Each structure stands twice: as structure tokens, then as C-alpha cells.
Amino acid sequence: MSAAPLTITVLGSGTSHGVPMIGCDCDVCRSDDPRDLRTRPSIVVSWDEASVLIDTTPELRLQCLANDIRRVDAVLYTHYHIDHVAGLDDLRRFNWLQEAPVPVYAQTDTLDRLQSMFPYVFDRESQQPSAIPKLDLHAIDGSFEVAGRSITPIPLLHGTMPVLGFRFGNFAYCTDVSEIPGASWPLLENLDVLILDALRLKPHPTHFNLEQAIDHARRIGARQTYFTHIAHEIGHAQVEADLPDDMLIAYDGLEFQSQ
């Protein structure tokens, strides 16, 4: 197993609407702080020469250009909501760059939804095979390995919907979560860095709000926690100034390392 340090790049840190939101003139949507410009939520985890992408957002092409992403050895899906999957077609470019299919790992229901949402991708009789992404689908059933590193799925709840977080070594990514089931707490022990959902200030039925995220981050006890999936109710500078020292707000383009 690879023990090389991880580099985590936050491609997107925003909620499903993105920030600024269409037709909104609030202070955050009109902010000139670049950290308040948030595309839909996604990260890349890299080590040695490998890179793993978590979710394919509607802005995937722009996110990859902004962060100079040139390789994707696997895609992991947290769930099938459109803000997490809509950029799937942009994986075609990595087929061409790497001259190989891209492995895709997800829960069975997410794989089923991808095939129904993008039927042309999985049409074995397509008349234009070069115009569709080539993907190898893998159903997640416990820990799995990519490029010599073990990855542990973390079962979470997004309202009543089962979704996945992922742990790589001492780093974990848990977006779109409103409850951490009891059996998943041991999977979050002894973390160096955690990225955790914190949608807004007010309660929400399918996401942690900021207060809930802070409470859960304290219980998990990572050395450093970054909050993601941020809506326009949270201005980066103002809200981050009041957070505990070991908690920060993620932003598009943030990069850090972990073991």
C-alpha cells in the first residue's frame, strides 16, 4: 500500500445552486472576495502519480482547467444528485489523455442512476464511440484499492438518502450529510484532516447547518476541519473569523496535504 503523502485539491466548495446564485443580489453573491465564488462540490485526491476525482460537477471542465488537473485514475461518486454527476461527459478528455477507460466507483443505486441519466454513454451499439466517455463501473462493497492505496467508504445519510463519504489514510471527505450513522463513527477516528458539509446558518432537512457541523467536527476531533457545500448565506471572511482555530471554510482552489 502507498504511504505517500496525499495532496487534496478542492475543485468546488459550493451548494447545488453555486455562488453567486442566479438572480441574487445579496452581499455574498455580490462579494469581491474570490473565496465567495463557489462552484459545485468536488475534490481531487493525489499521491505519487495518481489522482482520484470525487464527483463530476456541472463545472468539471472549468474546475480541471482552473486547477491544472491532467489525470484521473478513478472517479468516486458520493451519490447521484445532479450537482455531483452532471459533468460526467467531460471524463471523455481523460480517456484521450490516458488512452484508457476511467474506473468509476459508487454504490449500486448510483451506478444504476448514472446509466439511466446518461443512456448514450452506456449504449454498447453507439455509432460514435469516440464521442462518449469510456467508463469501467465498480459497485462499492467495502474498502477498495486504487493505484496502491486503500480507500474506505463511509456510509452517511443525506436526509433519508444513503450516501458515501470516503477516507484515504488520515483524510476524510463527507459532503451532503445530515446524519452520521453509529457504525460510521469508528471510520472517522484519528483523522488528520476532515472536509465536512456545512450548508448554511439555518437548519436544513438534508444537510448539516454550520452549528451542527461544528458540533460533529468537535466530536470527530480531526486536527483540521474544512467546511464545504457552502450556500450564499455564509460569507467566507465574516463567518470564518468566528470559527474555532481548528476549523476553516473550504474554498475553490484550496490545496493542502495529509497522510
Backbone torsions as a table, in degrees:
resi	resn	phi	psi	omega
1	MET	NA	139.6	178.8
2	SER	-69.8	134.4	174.7
3	ALA	-113.2	15.2	-179.7
4	ALA	-64.7	149.1	176.9
5	PRO	-59.4	148.6	176.3
6	LEU	-93.2	141.4	167.2
7	THR	-113.2	122.5	-179.5
8	ILE	-108.6	127.3	177.2
9	THR	-116.9	123.3	177.3
10	VAL	-84.6	109.2	178.4
11	LEU	-77.0	-41.5	-179.6
12	GLY	-144.8	143.8	-175.4
13	SER	-128.6	10.0	-173.1
14	GLY	-100.0	171.8	176.9
15	THR	-79.1	-176.1	-173.4
16	SER	-63.8	-26.0	177.8
17	HIS	-82.4	-17.4	-169.8
18	GLY	71.7	167.3	176.9
19	VAL	-136.0	124.9	5.8
20	PRO	-71.6	154.0	175.3
21	MET	-83.8	151.3	176.1
22	ILE	-58.1	130.2	172.6
23	GLY	70.5	21.3	-178.7
24	CYS	-113.4	135.9	179.9
25	ASP	-115.4	23.6	-179.9
26	CYS	-68.4	167.6	-176.3
27	ASP	-60.2	-37.7	-178.7
28	VAL	-72.8	-42.5	179.2
29	CYS	-66.0	-23.9	178.4
30	ARG	-102.1	8.2	-175.9
31	SER	-64.1	145.4	173.3
32	ASP	-97.9	8.1	174.0
33	ASP	-81.2	116.8	-177.3
34	PRO	-60.1	-21.0	178.4
35	ARG	-71.9	-13.6	175.5
36	ASP	-89.9	-0.6	174.5
37	LEU	-92.0	107.6	-169.2
38	ARG	-124.6	117.8	170.3
39	THR	-85.6	176.0	-174.0
40	ARG	-67.4	155.8	-162.2
41	PRO	-76.7	128.2	179.0
42	SER	-165.5	154.7	174.2
43	ILE	-139.4	162.9	167.7
44	VAL	-120.4	133.4	175.6
45	VAL	-112.9	123.4	-175.0
46	SER	-124.7	148.5	172.4
47	TRP	-157.4	151.8	-175.2
48	ASP	46.2	-122.3	178.2
49	GLU	-104.6	8.0	-173.8
50	ALA	-98.4	149.5	175.1
51	SER	-139.1	130.4	178.5
52	VAL	-117.1	127.7	179.8
53	LEU	-98.2	132.6	174.2
54	ILE	-108.0	111.6	179.0
55	ASP	74.8	150.6	-179.7
56	THR	-120.5	94.9	-173.4
57	THR	-77.6	168.8	176.5
58	PRO	-59.3	-24.4	-179.4
59	GLU	-98.9	20.8	-171.2
60	LEU	-53.4	-47.3	-179.4
61	ARG	-57.3	-48.2	-178.7
62	LEU	-66.2	-36.8	178.0
63	GLN	-64.2	-41.9	-180.0
64	CYS	-67.3	-38.7	177.0
65	LEU	-65.5	-42.9	-177.6
66	ALA	-65.4	-29.2	-175.1
67	ASN	-113.4	11.3	176.6
68	ASP	54.1	46.2	176.9
69	ILE	-82.4	119.1	-174.7
70	ARG	-118.7	-3.8	-176.8
71	ARG	-148.4	139.0	173.7
72	VAL	-134.9	106.9	-178.9
73	ASP	-83.5	-17.8	175.7
74	ALA	-167.6	154.2	172.2
75	VAL	-116.6	131.4	174.3
76	LEU	-111.6	133.7	178.4
77	TYR	-108.5	131.2	175.5
78	THR	-75.3	-37.6	179.5
79	HIS	-174.6	-178.2	-169.4
80	TYR	-103.7	12.2	175.8
81	HIS	-61.3	147.9	-166.7
82	ILE	-61.6	-32.4	-179.8
83	ASP	-68.8	-10.2	-179.4
84	HIS	-107.5	-8.5	-174.7
85	VAL	-129.5	-13.6	-167.1
86	ALA	-62.6	-21.2	-179.6
87	GLY	-89.3	14.4	-175.5
88	LEU	-53.2	-38.4	-176.5
89	ASP	-62.1	-26.1	-179.8
90	ASP	-68.2	-10.2	175.4
91	LEU	-65.9	-16.2	176.6
92	ARG	-52.2	-39.8	-176.1
93	ARG	-62.3	-34.9	179.8
94	PHE	-74.3	-27.7	171.0
95	ASN	-59.0	-45.2	-178.1
96	TRP	-69.3	-43.4	-178.9
97	LEU	-64.4	-38.5	-173.2
98	GLN	-101.8	-8.4	179.7
99	GLU	54.5	44.4	-178.7
100	ALA	-162.2	156.8	172.0
101	PRO	-64.6	157.5	176.1
102	VAL	-100.6	121.9	175.5
103	PRO	-67.5	138.6	179.6
104	VAL	-124.4	128.2	-178.7
105	TYR	-118.2	130.3	-179.5
106	ALA	-165.5	167.7	171.8
107	GLN	-63.9	155.7	-177.6
108	THR	-56.8	-42.9	-177.9
109	ASP	-66.5	-31.8	176.3
110	THR	-69.3	-42.1	177.0
111	LEU	-61.3	-40.7	178.3
112	ASP	-62.6	-43.1	179.9
113	ARG	-66.2	-39.8	178.0
114	LEU	-59.0	-40.5	-179.0
115	GLN	-69.8	-30.0	177.2
116	SER	-82.1	-31.2	179.7
117	MET	-77.4	-30.8	-178.1
118	PHE	-126.2	62.2	-173.3
119	PRO	-61.3	-32.1	-179.0
120	TYR	-63.0	-28.2	-178.9
121	VAL	-67.8	-32.7	-172.2
122	PHE	-107.1	14.4	177.4
123	ASP	-79.2	107.6	-176.4
124	ARG	-65.8	-18.2	-178.7
125	GLU	-105.9	24.2	-179.6
126	SER	-58.0	137.1	179.2
127	GLN	-84.3	-6.5	179.5
128	GLN	-131.4	68.6	-175.2
129	PRO	-61.1	-26.3	-179.8
130	SER	-77.0	-10.6	-176.1
131	ALA	-99.6	6.7	179.2
132	ILE	-127.6	149.1	176.9
133	PRO	-67.3	144.3	176.6
134	LYS	-102.5	116.4	-172.8
135	LEU	-126.6	141.5	171.0
136	ASP	-106.7	115.5	-174.2
137	LEU	-89.9	135.8	179.0
138	HIS	-133.0	121.7	176.5
139	ALA	-78.2	131.6	-179.5
140	ILE	-80.7	125.8	176.3
141	ASP	-143.5	75.6	-175.2
142	GLY	95.7	-175.2	-178.4
143	SER	-62.6	152.1	179.9
144	PHE	-145.1	170.9	-173.6
145	GLU	-121.9	136.1	172.8
146	VAL	-131.5	125.1	175.9
147	ALA	50.0	43.1	174.3
148	GLY	81.8	8.3	179.3
149	ARG	-124.8	135.4	178.2
150	SER	-79.8	136.2	178.8
151	ILE	-121.6	130.8	-177.4
152	THR	-108.8	120.0	174.0
153	PRO	-73.4	143.8	-179.1
154	ILE	-117.8	106.5	179.0
155	PRO	-65.0	129.6	-179.3
156	LEU	-134.5	168.8	174.7
157	LEU	-118.9	132.9	177.5
158	HIS	-113.7	84.0	-163.3
159	GLY	70.6	-122.2	175.6
160	THR	-97.8	1.4	-174.4
161	MET	-89.9	124.2	174.4
162	PRO	-70.4	127.4	176.8
163	VAL	-131.8	177.5	-178.9
164	LEU	-123.8	138.2	158.2
165	GLY	-98.7	175.6	-178.8
166	PHE	-139.9	140.7	176.5
167	ARG	-116.8	129.2	173.7
168	PHE	-119.5	110.1	-179.5
169	GLY	57.3	-120.5	-179.0
170	ASN	-102.0	19.8	177.2
171	PHE	-118.3	139.9	176.5
172	ALA	-135.8	145.7	-179.9
173	TYR	-122.1	118.1	-176.5
174	CYS	-134.4	86.0	176.2
175	THR	-98.5	166.2	176.4
176	ASP	50.8	61.7	-177.6
177	VAL	-136.0	136.8	174.4
178	SER	-120.6	-8.6	177.9
179	GLU	-157.6	138.1	173.6
180	ILE	-104.6	110.8	-179.4
181	PRO	-60.1	153.2	-176.7
182	GLY	-54.6	-40.6	-177.6
183	ALA	-68.5	-16.2	-178.1
184	SER	-89.2	-16.4	-178.3
185	TRP	-58.5	-42.3	178.1
186	PRO	-61.2	-24.5	179.2
187	LEU	-73.7	-10.0	-178.2
188	LEU	-109.8	13.1	179.8
189	GLU	-80.1	150.6	171.8
190	ASN	58.4	44.4	178.5
191	LEU	-87.0	143.1	170.0
192	ASP	-81.1	-50.7	-179.0
193	VAL	-136.7	140.6	177.5
194	LEU	-127.7	135.3	166.0
195	ILE	-108.5	126.0	-170.6
196	LEU	-135.1	141.9	177.1
197	ASP	-59.6	133.7	174.4
198	ALA	-153.5	79.1	-166.4
199	LEU	-59.9	-52.1	-171.3
200	ARG	-161.1	-174.1	179.8
201	LEU	-81.9	-41.1	-179.2
202	LYS	-76.1	153.2	175.6
203	PRO	-59.9	154.4	178.6
204	HIS	-141.7	144.5	-175.4
205	PRO	-70.9	-20.5	-174.7
206	THR	-125.6	5.8	179.1
207	HIS	-138.0	151.9	165.4
208	PHE	-64.6	136.6	163.8
209	ASN	-84.9	179.8	-173.5
210	LEU	-62.6	-42.7	-179.8
211	GLU	-61.3	-44.2	178.5
212	GLN	-65.1	-39.7	179.6
213	ALA	-63.4	-42.4	178.1
214	ILE	-62.1	-44.4	179.3
215	ASP	-60.7	-44.8	-179.7
216	HIS	-69.5	-36.7	178.0
217	ALA	-63.8	-39.0	177.0
218	ARG	-62.6	-42.3	-179.5
219	ARG	-67.2	-39.2	179.2
220	ILE	-68.8	-42.4	171.4
221	GLY	76.9	30.4	174.9
222	ALA	-63.4	153.0	177.0
223	ARG	-58.6	-39.9	178.7
224	GLN	-139.7	134.1	175.1
225	THR	-120.3	135.8	172.0
226	TYR	-114.9	136.6	177.9
227	PHE	-96.7	141.8	-176.7
228	THR	-136.6	-175.6	-176.7
229	HIS	57.5	49.1	-170.4
230	ILE	-89.7	130.7	177.3
231	ALA	-91.4	176.7	-174.2
232	HIS	-75.6	-3.3	173.8
233	GLU	-72.7	-14.8	-177.0
234	ILE	-111.2	113.8	172.5
235	GLY	-86.9	131.3	-169.8
236	HIS	-56.3	-59.2	-172.1
237	ALA	-64.6	-45.1	-175.6
238	GLN	-64.5	-46.7	-175.7
239	VAL	-76.0	-40.0	-178.3
240	GLU	-62.9	-30.9	-178.9
241	ALA	-61.6	-24.5	-178.4
242	ASP	-100.1	3.3	-178.8
243	LEU	-81.3	156.2	171.6
244	PRO	-57.3	157.1	-174.2
245	ASP	-60.1	-28.9	-176.9
246	ASP	-94.8	16.4	179.1
247	MET	-132.3	133.7	-179.0
248	LEU	-137.5	165.6	175.5
249	ILE	-97.2	127.3	176.3
250	ALA	-68.3	159.1	175.9
251	TYR	-146.9	158.2	-179.5
252	ASP	-60.3	127.4	-179.5
253	GLY	94.3	-6.4	175.5
254	LEU	-58.9	136.9	177.6
255	GLU	-136.1	136.8	177.5
256	PHE	-152.6	170.7	-179.5
257	GLN	-117.5	156.3	176.4
258	SER	-151.6	168.5	176.2
259	GLN	-96.3	NA	NA
